[in-house]
Amino acid sequence: MSYRTRKLLCALFLFFGLPLYIFAAVTLVGLFERPHLALEFAIYVGLGVLWALPLRALFRGIGRPDPDNPDPGGTKRHPAGK
């Protein structure tokens, strides 16, 4: 998968998928009788980590420079200017 495609998929998931996941998690927990505060906190922390595990490979490397870009830092100067 190309770097550009990976970035697009990450952005789409973060803008659309994550809010849907949060809504589903809150709805699911709301279906049951309210547990003890510590247990409820543990459930939300677990669900908060659970979404990232299957997407770990997708998010890996997004913070790094584009490997296809020969000049990731923009260090080359334009031939006509300084």
DOTI-718430 format. One record per atom (N, C-alpha, C): residue in one letter; x, y, z. Coordinates in steps of 0.05 Angstrom, whole numbers, padded with zeros to 5 digits, always signed. Atoms other than C-alpha are relative to their C-alpha. Example, Ala and Ser with C-alpha at 12.3 -4.5 7.8 and 13.67 -1.06 7.14 Angstrom:
2
A+00018-00024+00000A+00246-00090+00156A+00018+00024+00000S-00016-00024-00001S+00273-00021+00143S-00015+00022+00014
END
This chain:
82
M+00017-00023+00000M+00000+00000+00000M+00018+00025+00000S-00017-00024+00002S+00028+00067-00019S-00004+00018+00025Y+00001-00019-00023Y+00043+00121+00032Y-00024+00018-00002R+00023-00018+00004R-00009+00167+00002R-00027-00013+00006T+00024+00015-00006T-00063+00114+00005T-00004-00005+00030R+00000+00005-00029R-00045+00097+00077R-00009+00025+00015K+00008-00026-00013K-00051+00171+00097K-00029+00006-00004L+00028-00004+00006L-00118+00176+00063L-00018-00018+00017L+00016+00019-00016L-00145+00114+00098L+00000+00008+00029C-00002-00009-00028C-00120+00139+00165C-00018+00024+00005A+00017-00024-00003A-00154+00206+00155A-00029-00007-00001L+00028+00008+00002L-00219+00174+00133L-00009-00014+00025F+00008+00014-00024F-00220+00128+00193F-00002+00019+00024L+00001-00018-00023L-00203+00183+00242L-00024+00019-00001F+00023-00019+00003F-00257+00230+00215F-00027-00013+00001F+00026+00013+00001F-00312+00179+00204F-00002-00025+00017G+00002+00026-00013G-00296+00111+00233G+00002+00003+00030L-00004-00002-00029L-00272+00132+00302L-00025+00012+00014P+00025-00009-00013P-00334+00174+00319P-00022-00021+00000L+00020+00022+00001L-00378+00116+00296L+00007-00021+00021Y-00008+00019-00020Y-00338+00069+00340Y-00006+00010+00028I+00005-00011-00027I-00344+00115+00400I-00030-00001+00005F+00029+00001-00003F-00419+00120+00389F-00010-00028+00005A+00007+00028-00004A-00425+00044+00383A+00008-00009+00028A-00010+00008-00027A-00383+00034+00447A-00018+00011+00022V+00017-00013-00021V-00424+00083+00488V-00028-00012+00000T+00026+00013+00002T-00489+00053+00462T+00000-00028+00011L-00002+00027-00010L-00466-00017+00477L+00002-00001+00031V-00003-00001-00029V-00445+00000+00548V-00027+00010+00013G+00025-00010-00010G-00511+00038+00557G-00023-00020+00000L+00020+00021+00000L-00551-00025+00542L-00002-00015+00026F-00001+00015-00025F-00530-00056+00608F-00005+00019+00023E+00003-00015-00024E-00544-00034+00678E+00027+00013+00007R-00025-00014-00005R-00493+00017+00700R+00017-00014+00021P-00018+00014-00019P-00433-00019+00732P+00013+00020+00020H-00016-00017-00019H-00389+00006+00789H+00018+00018-00016L-00015-00020+00014L-00351+00068+00769L+00028-00010-00010A-00026+00011+00008A-00283+00032+00768A-00002-00020-00023L+00004+00020+00022L-00310-00024+00724L-00008+00015-00026E+00008-00015+00024E-00343+00026+00677E+00025+00014-00012F-00024-00013+00010F-00277+00064+00672F+00018-00020-00014A-00016+00021+00013A-00240-00001+00657A-00011-00009-00027I+00012+00007+00025I-00290-00018+00603I+00006+00021-00021Y-00006-00021+00019Y-00281+00049+00569Y+00029+00001-00008V-00029+00001+00006V-00205+00045+00574V+00005-00023-00019G-00004+00023+00017G-00207-00025+00544G-00011+00005-00028L+00011-00006+00027L-00253-00003+00487L+00016+00022-00014G-00017-00021+00012G-00208+00058+00477G+00026-00010-00012V-00024+00012+00011V-00148+00014+00465V-00007-00020-00022L+00008+00021+00018L-00186-00040+00427L-00002+00010-00029W+00004-00010+00027W-00200+00004+00366W+00027+00002-00015A-00025-00005+00013A-00126+00016+00353A+00015-00026-00007L-00015+00024+00005L-00102-00056+00354L-00002-00011-00029P+00001+00009+00028P-00129-00078+00286P+00011+00020-00020L-00009-00021+00018L-00108-00012+00255L+00029+00007+00004R-00028-00006-00006R-00037-00013+00282R+00017+00000-00025A-00016+00001+00025A-00008-00033+00215A-00005+00023-00018L+00008-00023+00017L-00046+00022+00179L+00013+00026+00010F-00010-00025-00012F-00022+00076+00227F+00031+00000+00001R-00029+00002-00002R+00050+00051+00229R+00013+00015-00023G-00015-00014+00021G+00096+00097+00191G-00012+00025-00011I+00012-00025+00010I+00049+00155+00179I+00015+00024+00010G-00015-00023-00010G+00091+00201+00222G+00027+00003-00012R-00026-00001+00013R+00152+00185+00182R-00002+00015-00027P+00001-00013+00027P+00172+00222+00118P-00008-00020-00022D+00009+00016+00022D+00144+00196+00053D+00025-00014-00013P-00023+00014+00012P+00192+00141+00028P+00002+00004-00030D+00000-00003+00029D+00173+00156-00044D+00010+00028-00008N-00008-00027+00005N+00192+00230-00038N+00031+00001+00002P-00030+00000-00002P+00267+00238-00055P+00010+00023+00017D-00009-00023-00015D+00270+00304-00017D-00020+00006+00022P+00021-00003-00021P+00228+00295+00047P+00002+00025+00017G-00003-00023-00017G+00257+00354+00084G-00001+00026-00015G+00001-00024+00016G+00254+00403+00027G+00027+00014+00000T-00026-00012-00002T+00329+00414+00031T+00012+00009-00027K-00010-00008+00026K+00341+00420-00044K-00011+00028-00006R+00008-00027+00008R+00339+00491-00069R-00010+00000-00028H+00010-00004+00028H+00301+00513-00130H+00023+00011-00017P-00023-00009+00017P+00350+00522-00188P+00000+00030-00007A+00001-00028+00008A+00325+00593-00204A+00002+00018+00024G+00001-00018-00023G+00323+00619-00133G+00018-00010+00023K-00016+00007-00024K+00359+00619-00066K-00017-00004+00023
END
